[in-house]
């Protein structure tokens, strides 16, 4: 994954993300196959900030039903990125 925009899908604007913002932590939706090192390099390249740590979790897909067809949405990966002191991302 050479392109950082293939690793980071976008910034998540959620209630949980708003609560952890004062702790200098940001939520991102990332590629399921990306590891923590690739996520760190992509965030530093895109936003020009210094990343202290990356925590990841995989969100499972939810079951959905349309008439008689049963299926589920795809799973996705979420990354909680902690920035070093003095770094900031403008999420507005």
DSSP file (Angstrom, degrees, kcal/mol; ACC not computed):
  #  RESIDUE AA STRUCTURE BP1 BP2  ACC     N-H-->O    O-->H-N    N-H-->O    O-->H-N    TCO  KAPPA ALPHA  PHI   PSI    X-CA   Y-CA   Z-CA
    1    1 A X              0   0    0      0, 0.0     6,-0.1     0, 0.0     5,-0.0   0.000 360.0 360.0 360.0  86.4    0.0    0.0    0.0
    2    2 A X        +     0   0    0      4,-0.0     2,-0.5     3,-0.0     3,-0.0   0.847 360.0  75.4 -78.8 -35.0    2.2    2.8   -1.3
    3    3 A X    >>  -     0   0    0      1,-0.2     3,-1.5     2,-0.0     4,-0.8  -0.679  69.2-151.4 -83.7 123.5   -0.5    5.5   -1.5
    4    4 A X  H 3> S+     0   0    0     -2,-0.5     4,-2.3     1,-0.3     3,-0.4   0.781  95.7  62.8 -65.1 -24.2   -1.4    6.9    2.0
    5    5 A X  H 34 S+     0   0    0      1,-0.2    -1,-0.3     2,-0.2    -2,-0.0   0.659  97.8  57.2 -74.7 -14.9   -4.9    7.7    0.7
    6    6 A X  H <4 S+     0   0    0     -3,-1.5    -1,-0.2     1,-0.1    -2,-0.2   0.755 110.6  43.9 -79.5 -26.7   -5.5    3.9    0.1
    7    7 A X  H  < S+     0   0    0     -4,-0.8    24,-2.4    -3,-0.4     2,-0.7   0.933 112.6  50.8 -81.6 -50.9   -4.7    3.3    3.8
    8    8 A X  E  <  -A   30   0A   0     -4,-2.3    22,-0.2    22,-0.2    -1,-0.2  -0.811  59.3-178.7 -95.6 116.7   -6.7    6.1    5.4
    9    9 A X  E     -     0   0A   0     20,-2.6     2,-0.3    -2,-0.7    21,-0.2   0.826  59.2 -59.1 -82.4 -33.9  -10.3    6.2    4.2
   10   10 A X  E     -A   29   0A   0     19,-1.4    19,-3.0     2,-0.0     2,-0.4  -0.915  54.0 -74.8 166.5 168.4  -11.3    9.3    6.2
   11   11 A X  E     -A   28   0A   0     -2,-0.3     2,-0.5    17,-0.2    17,-0.3  -0.701  44.1-131.6 -86.9 136.8  -11.7   10.9    9.6
   12   12 A X        -     0   0    0     15,-2.0     2,-0.8    -2,-0.4    15,-0.4  -0.791  11.8-160.6 -93.8 126.6  -14.7    9.7   11.7
   13   13 A X        +     0   0    0     -2,-0.5     2,-0.2     4,-0.1    15,-0.0  -0.818  38.4 138.7-105.7  90.3  -16.9   12.4   13.2
   14   14 A X     >  -     0   0    0     -2,-0.8     4,-1.7     1,-0.1     5,-0.1  -0.742  67.6-104.7-126.2 173.2  -18.7   10.6   16.0
   15   15 A X  H  > S+     0   0    0     -2,-0.2     4,-1.6     2,-0.2     5,-0.1   0.890 122.8  51.6 -66.2 -38.9  -19.7   11.2   19.6
   16   16 A X  H  > S+     0   0    0      1,-0.2     4,-1.5     2,-0.2    -1,-0.2   0.902 108.3  52.0 -63.3 -40.3  -16.9    9.0   20.8
   17   17 A X  H  > S+     0   0    0      1,-0.2     4,-0.6     2,-0.2    -1,-0.2   0.847 107.5  52.2 -64.8 -34.2  -14.5   10.9   18.6
   18   18 A X  H  < S+     0   0    0     -4,-1.7     4,-0.4     1,-0.2     3,-0.3   0.837 107.5  52.9 -70.0 -32.9  -15.6   14.2   20.1
   19   19 A X  H  < S+     0   0    0     -4,-1.6     3,-0.3     1,-0.2    -2,-0.2   0.843 112.6  42.4 -72.2 -33.1  -15.1   12.9   23.7
   20   20 A X  H ><>S+     0   0    0     -4,-1.5     5,-1.4     1,-0.2     3,-0.9   0.490  89.5  91.3 -93.0  -2.7  -11.5   11.8   23.1
   21   21 A X  G ><5S+     0   0    0     -4,-0.6     3,-2.0    -3,-0.3    -1,-0.2   0.883  80.5  56.9 -60.7 -41.5  -10.5   14.9   21.1
   22   22 A X  G 3 5S+     0   0    0     -4,-0.4    -1,-0.2    -3,-0.3    -2,-0.1   0.743 100.4  59.8 -63.5 -19.7   -9.3   16.9   24.2
   23   23 A X  G < 5S-     0   0    0     -3,-0.9    -1,-0.3     2,-0.1    -2,-0.2   0.280 122.5-108.5 -88.0  11.4   -6.9   14.0   24.9
   24   24 A X  T < 5S+     0   0    0     -3,-2.0    59,-2.4     1,-0.2     2,-0.4   0.855  77.1 134.5  64.8  38.0   -5.3   14.7   21.4
   25   25 A X  E   < - B   0  82A   0     -5,-1.4     2,-0.3    57,-0.2    -1,-0.2  -0.930  35.0-167.0-118.9 143.8   -6.8   11.5   20.0
   26   26 A X  E     - B   0  81A   0     55,-2.3    55,-3.0    -2,-0.4     2,-0.4  -0.960  15.0-132.6-132.1 146.8   -8.5   11.2   16.6
   27   27 A X  E     + B   0  80A   0    -15,-0.4   -15,-2.0    -2,-0.3     2,-0.3  -0.829  25.8 178.8-101.0 136.8  -10.6    8.5   15.0
   28   28 A X  E     -AB  11  79A   0     51,-2.2    51,-2.9    -2,-0.4     2,-0.6  -0.986  28.5-132.7-135.1 145.8  -10.0    7.3   11.4
   29   29 A X  E     +AB  10  78A   0    -19,-3.0   -20,-2.6    -2,-0.3   -19,-1.4  -0.886  40.3 179.4 -93.2 125.2  -11.6    4.7    9.2
   30   30 A X  E     -AB   8  77A   0     47,-2.2    47,-0.9    -2,-0.6   -22,-0.2  -0.742  34.6 -77.0-126.3 170.0   -8.8    2.7    7.6
   31   31 A X    >   -     0   0    0    -24,-2.4     3,-1.5    -2,-0.2    -1,-0.1  -0.409  38.1-128.3 -66.8 140.8   -8.2   -0.2    5.2
   32   32 A X  T 3  S+     0   0    0      1,-0.3    -1,-0.1    43,-0.1    46,-0.1   0.816 107.7  50.3 -63.2 -31.3   -8.9   -3.6    6.8
   33   33 A X  T 3  S+     0   0    0     44,-0.1    -1,-0.3     2,-0.0     2,-0.2   0.444  86.8 109.3 -87.5   0.3   -5.5   -4.9    5.6
   34   34 A X    <   -     0   0    0     -3,-1.5     2,-0.2   -27,-0.1    -4,-0.1  -0.549  56.2-148.5 -81.4 140.6   -3.5   -2.0    7.0
   35   35 A X     >  -     0   0    0     -2,-0.2     4,-2.1     1,-0.1     5,-0.2  -0.485  32.0 -97.0 -98.9 176.2   -1.2   -2.5   10.0
   36   36 A X  H  > S+     0   0    0      1,-0.2     4,-2.3     2,-0.2     5,-0.2   0.841 121.6  52.8 -64.8 -35.3   -0.3    0.1   12.7
   37   37 A X  H  > S+     0   0    0      2,-0.2     4,-2.3     1,-0.2    -1,-0.2   0.922 110.5  46.9 -67.4 -43.9    2.9    1.1   11.1
   38   38 A X  H  > S+     0   0    0      2,-0.2     4,-2.1     1,-0.2    -2,-0.2   0.878 112.7  50.6 -65.2 -37.6    1.3    1.8    7.7
   39   39 A X  H  X S+     0   0    0     -4,-2.1     4,-2.5     2,-0.2     5,-0.2   0.921 110.2  49.7 -65.6 -44.0   -1.5    3.8    9.4
   40   40 A X  H  X S+     0   0    0     -4,-2.3     4,-2.3     1,-0.2    -2,-0.2   0.928 112.7  46.3 -60.8 -46.8    1.1    5.9   11.3
   41   41 A X  H  X S+     0   0    0     -4,-2.3     4,-1.9     1,-0.2    -1,-0.2   0.883 112.8  50.4 -64.8 -38.2    3.1    6.7    8.2
   42   42 A X  H  X S+     0   0    0     -4,-2.1     4,-2.6     2,-0.2     5,-0.2   0.912 111.2  47.4 -67.5 -43.1   -0.1    7.5    6.2
   43   43 A X  H  X S+     0   0    0     -4,-2.5     4,-2.4     1,-0.2     5,-0.4   0.920 113.2  48.7 -64.1 -43.7   -1.4    9.9    8.9
   44   44 A X  H  X S+     0   0    0     -4,-2.3     4,-1.0    -5,-0.2    -1,-0.2   0.865 114.8  46.0 -64.2 -35.4    2.0   11.6    9.2
   45   45 A X  H  < S+     0   0    0     -4,-1.9    -2,-0.2    -5,-0.2    -1,-0.2   0.899 118.2  40.1 -74.0 -41.7    2.2   12.0    5.4
   46   46 A X  H  < S+     0   0    0     -4,-2.6    -2,-0.2     1,-0.2    -3,-0.2   0.946 129.0  26.4 -74.1 -49.2   -1.4   13.2    4.9
   47   47 A X  H  < S-     0   0    0     -4,-2.4    -3,-0.2    -5,-0.2    -1,-0.2   0.498  95.2-129.2 -98.7  -5.2   -1.8   15.6    7.8
   48   48 A X     <  +     0   0    0     -4,-1.0     2,-0.2    -5,-0.4    -4,-0.2   0.928  64.2 126.9  56.2  50.4    1.9   16.5    8.5
   49   49 A X        -     0   0    0     -6,-0.3     2,-0.5    -5,-0.2    -1,-0.2  -0.784  64.6-106.9-126.9 171.0    1.7   15.7   12.2
   50   50 A X        -     0   0    0     -2,-0.2    34,-2.5    34,-0.2     2,-0.4  -0.916  30.8-149.8-104.4 123.8    3.7   13.5   14.6
   51   51 A X  E     -C   83   0A   0     -2,-0.5    32,-0.3    32,-0.2     3,-0.1  -0.788  15.1-175.7 -97.0 130.7    1.9   10.4   15.7
   52   52 A X  E     -     0   0A   0     30,-2.9     2,-0.3    -2,-0.4    31,-0.2   0.896  67.1 -11.4 -88.7 -48.6    2.7    8.9   19.1
   53   53 A X  E     -C   82   0A   0     29,-1.5    29,-2.6     2,-0.0     2,-0.4  -0.982  52.5-146.9-151.7 160.7    0.6    5.7   19.0
   54   54 A X  E     -C   81   0A   0     -2,-0.3     2,-0.4    27,-0.2    27,-0.2  -0.998   9.8-171.8-132.7 127.7   -2.1    3.9   17.0
   55   55 A X  E     -C   80   0A   0     25,-2.4    25,-3.5    -2,-0.4     2,-0.3  -0.968  12.9-166.7-116.2 136.2   -4.7    1.6   18.4
   56   56 A X  E     +C   79   0A   0     -2,-0.4     2,-0.3    23,-0.2    23,-0.2  -0.881  12.1 177.7-124.4 154.2   -6.9   -0.4   15.9
   57   57 A X  E     -C   78   0A   0     21,-2.2    21,-3.2    -2,-0.3     2,-0.6  -0.981  25.5-128.9-150.5 147.9  -10.1   -2.4   16.2
   58   58 A X  E     -C   77   0A   0     -2,-0.3     2,-0.6    19,-0.2    19,-0.2  -0.870  17.9-147.9-101.3 123.5  -12.2   -4.2   13.6
   59   59 A X  E     -C   76   0A   0     17,-3.5    17,-2.0    -2,-0.6     2,-0.0  -0.797  20.1-131.0 -89.6 121.8  -15.9   -3.4   13.6
   60   60 A X        -     0   0    0     -2,-0.6    14,-0.1    15,-0.2     2,-0.1  -0.354  25.5-101.8 -72.4 154.2  -18.0   -6.4   12.5
   61   61 A X        -     0   0    0     12,-0.1     2,-0.3     1,-0.1    14,-0.1  -0.386  33.8-122.5 -72.1 152.6  -20.6   -6.1    9.9
   62   62 A X        -     0   0    0     12,-0.2    11,-2.4    -2,-0.1     2,-0.2  -0.743  25.5-108.6 -97.2 143.4  -24.3   -5.9   10.9
   63   63 A X  E     -D   72   0B   0     -2,-0.3     2,-0.3     9,-0.2     9,-0.3  -0.519  41.3-175.6 -70.3 135.7  -26.9   -8.4    9.7
   64   64 A X  E     -D   71   0B   0      7,-2.5     7,-2.8    -2,-0.2     2,-0.4  -0.919  10.7-159.6-129.9 156.1  -29.3   -6.8    7.2
   65   65 A X  E     -D   70   0B   0     -2,-0.3     2,-0.5     5,-0.2     5,-0.2  -0.996   9.6-172.6-141.1 132.8  -32.4   -8.2    5.5
   66   66 A X  E >   -D   69   0B   0      3,-2.3     3,-2.3    -2,-0.4     2,-0.3  -0.960  69.7 -58.0-123.7 110.4  -34.2   -7.1    2.4
   67   67 A X  T 3  S-     0   0    0     -2,-0.5     0, 0.0     1,-0.3     0, 0.0  -0.393 122.1 -15.7  52.5-111.1  -37.5   -9.0    2.0
   68   68 A X  T 3  S+     0   0    0     -2,-0.3     2,-0.5    -3,-0.1    -1,-0.3   0.555 115.8  96.8 -98.4  -9.3  -36.4  -12.6    1.9
   69   69 A X  E <   -D   66   0B   0     -3,-2.3    -3,-2.3     0, 0.0     2,-0.4  -0.693  57.3-161.6 -86.3 128.0  -32.7  -12.1    1.2
   70   70 A X  E     +D   65   0B   0     -2,-0.5     2,-0.2    -5,-0.2    -5,-0.2  -0.908  27.4 133.1-109.8 135.0  -30.5  -12.2    4.3
   71   71 A X  E     -D   64   0B   0     -7,-2.8    -7,-2.5    -2,-0.4     2,-0.3  -0.797  38.5-121.7-154.2-163.8  -27.0  -10.7    4.3
   72   72 A X  E     -D   63   0B   0     -9,-0.3    -9,-0.2    -2,-0.2     2,-0.1  -0.992  23.6-106.3-152.8 155.8  -24.7   -8.5    6.2
   73   73 A X        -     0   0    0    -11,-2.4   -12,-0.1    -2,-0.3     2,-0.1  -0.397  50.1 -92.6 -76.8 161.1  -22.7   -5.3    5.8
   74   74 A X        -     0   0    0    -13,-0.1   -12,-0.2    -2,-0.1     2,-0.1  -0.389  38.3-112.5 -76.2 151.9  -19.0   -5.6    5.4
   75   75 A X        -     0   0    0    -14,-0.1     2,-0.3    -2,-0.1   -15,-0.2  -0.472  35.4-167.3 -79.5 156.8  -16.6   -5.3    8.3
   76   76 A X  E     - C   0  59A   0    -17,-2.0   -17,-3.5    -2,-0.1     2,-0.4  -0.949  17.4-118.1-144.5 162.2  -14.3   -2.3    8.6
   77   77 A X  E     -BC  30  58A   0    -47,-0.9   -47,-2.2    -2,-0.3     2,-0.4  -0.852  19.4-161.8-109.9 138.2  -11.3   -1.2   10.6
   78   78 A X  E     -BC  29  57A   0    -21,-3.2   -21,-2.2    -2,-0.4     2,-0.4  -0.932   4.5-158.9-117.0 139.5  -11.2    1.8   13.0
   79   79 A X  E     -BC  28  56A   0    -51,-2.9   -51,-2.2    -2,-0.4     2,-0.7  -0.975   8.2-155.8-122.3 131.9   -8.0    3.4   14.2
   80   80 A X  E     -BC  27  55A   0    -25,-3.5   -25,-2.4    -2,-0.4     2,-0.5  -0.928  20.2-163.1-103.3 113.1   -7.6    5.6   17.2
   81   81 A X  E     -BC  26  54A   0    -55,-3.0   -55,-2.3    -2,-0.7     2,-0.5  -0.865   7.3-158.1-105.6 123.1   -4.5    7.8   16.6
   82   82 A X  E     -BC  25  53A   0    -29,-2.6   -30,-2.9    -2,-0.5   -29,-1.5  -0.878  14.6-148.9 -98.7 126.6   -2.8    9.6   19.5
   83   83 A X  E     - C   0  51A   0    -59,-2.4   -32,-0.2    -2,-0.5     3,-0.1  -0.613  19.2-105.7 -93.9 154.5   -0.7   12.6   18.4
   84   84 A X    >   -     0   0    0    -34,-2.5     3,-2.1    -2,-0.2   -34,-0.2  -0.322  54.5 -73.8 -72.3 161.0    2.4   13.9   20.1
   85   85 A X  T 3  S+     0   0    0      1,-0.3    -1,-0.2    -2,-0.0     3,-0.1  -0.316 121.7  23.5 -58.4 129.7    2.3   17.1   22.2
   86   86 A X  T 3  S+     0   0    0      1,-0.4     2,-0.3    -3,-0.1    -1,-0.3   0.189  96.7 111.1  98.2 -16.2    2.0   20.2   20.0
   87   87 A X    <   +     0   0    0     -3,-2.1    -1,-0.4   -37,-0.1     2,-0.3  -0.686  40.8 173.0 -91.4 146.2    0.5   18.3   17.0
   88   88 A X        -     0   0    0     -2,-0.3     2,-0.4   -41,-0.1    -4,-0.0  -0.992  23.4-148.2-153.5 144.8   -3.1   19.0   16.0
   89   89 A X        -     0   0    0     -2,-0.3     2,-0.9   -40,-0.0   -41,-0.0  -0.967  21.0-132.8-115.1 130.9   -5.4   18.1   13.1
   90   90 A X        +     0   0    0     -2,-0.4    -2,-0.0     1,-0.2     0, 0.0  -0.740  29.1 174.0 -83.8 107.2   -8.2   20.5   12.1
   91   91 A X              0   0    0     -2,-0.9    -1,-0.2     1,-0.2   -80,-0.0   0.406 360.0 360.0 -96.4   1.4  -11.3   18.3   11.8
   92   92 A X              0   0    0      0, 0.0    -1,-0.2     0, 0.0    -2,-0.1   0.483 360.0 360.0 -81.1 360.0  -13.8   21.1   11.2
